Amino acid sequence: MLPPTPRQSTTRRRIHVAFQVGTLGVVFSLTACGLARGGQSIPEGEEGFLPGEDAGVVGPDVGIDAPLILPPDAEVGEDGQLVDPPPPPPPIVPGCEPTEEVCNGVDDDCNGEVDEVAPLPCPGGGDRYCVAGRFSECPSRCETCMPGTERVCFISYCTYWGVQTCAADGRAFSACREKDAPQVCRSVVNEDGNSPELEQCCLDNGYCCVDEFDLDGDGNKREMIGQCDEVECRN
Amino acid sequence: MSELTRRLGLGMLALFWGTWPADALAQPCGRADVRDTVPPDGATAVPTNATLSALYVRSADYANEEVMLEHVGVDARIPVADFNAAEGILSITPDNLEPGDDFIVTWPRLKGIGSATLGVGAEARFTVGDGPDTERPVFAGLVDVEWDLRRQEDECTDAVEERFVFDLSLGEATDDGGAESLTLVIFQTSGPTVGSGAPEPVYVGRLPEDDEPVRITRTIGDGAGRICFAALVRDLTNEISLGADEETCVRTVKPPFFESCVVAAPSGSRSGGGGAFLSLLVAFAVGARRRQSRRPADGVV
């Protein structure tokens, strides 16, 4: 094995190095500031070493900006001898400008992996994960309602009062099933039928009620209001 | 009661249970059963730094019930347990997982929120491996999705509820702590209620074995149109895989479906072998009821 050939540093900072990878003949070209190879950086003004000729490398007459053909597994130790190569560095994406990796569906840090960002903890337990380029919602105990719980709904005929039950998977309420209104609201039923007054009676008597008449004035008539702690999804 | 009557009664009862459809034996509404454990019962090579978990029905309510960890042949202890209510996961992180030793963890029975009925607990026996889990799991993500519509009796509403069901096929998953102990998390990344907003976690469970698909149910409102999913896996140290950037999509159709129509020829006409009617069956793809799509389906399904 030949001794290493010293390479003089140069004031020209732009160095092109080419790796010929296997038999595919793929030339992997790096353009870097002082980057010698495989992520090893040679500071400006210091000497670096190139493998000897038997490693398939041309000698000191190699000019800067000339491609250097190196075997992919060539490695030189401090004593100038070829040593076993370290594990391959992470793939580097040609033409990629490394920036901090963020959740955006892009390989920002140019390591060949997309969105390898840490999860964000949620206050109620679980984490938000980077999924399809954006952070997910926090996990929820249920999607719509707690399974088996009920809320009062209103219908436009007969008793004007009904009940919806939350399905076993917590994903939806059942259809509104007619039911007799409680005694305390029967006079309202008889006088006003399906009306804001009936919904108010529902609220006043401690039920969880569909806000069909938007009594809270937020424009949402599909929500439930009142005593809904046991009904709503919560962590 | 005579012996004959008693035996007849038992026989009738056995006949009744044997012939009753399994689906009809519904669970009590909102019962907080253990759905799965990680590591599963019988797991081997559990890493020494593992966090052990039981996945309950999400409506489970934890009231500091004790988790028992038996170091087989050594001792039994009650470690501090942590309950992640959002995912229904009760977990412990033991500090005495000795390489090669056997352990039995007993997960308690919990009540559901607003329910007095105790659910079903679980017991998992496992063997500890040689060392800690140090690498993040590797997961190829979701590879295929099929959909269907189901109408099934709901034990809480006592009514037939309609749901889209999605059977998601999974890519390969590996981990130095064992693939059998990976937890799968699935997100809906596109759909009428997702829009361009944050992906919604729709499933947390142990990674199935033997390439079984995972079934996700969605309401008609959540599952109609172009629906996309993505997934990742977590190992026993809560390290997550990459792969959640890969989406698998399908386009569903809202019910009611138009299955087919039959056109009948006037009576007296003849056809083929002398049949009285000429029937034409026209099947419409709209009612195909089952579509599938392979990823990537970005923009086109």
Interface residues (C-beta under 8 A of the other chain):
Chain A: G105 E113 V114 D115 E116 P119 C122 G124 G125 G126 R128 Y129 C130 V131 A132 G133 R134 F135 S136 E137 C138 P139 S140 R141 C142 E143 M146 P147 G148 T149 T165 C166 A167 A168 D169 G170 R171 A172 F173 S174 A175 E230 N235
Chain B: Q27 C29 G30 R58 S59 F83 N84 A85 A86 E87 G88 I89 G112 I113 G114 S115 D154 E155 C156 T157 D158 A159 E161 R163 V185 F187 T189 G197 A198 P199 E200 P201 V204 T217 R218 T219 G221 D222 C228 A230 L232 I240 L242 A244 D245 E247
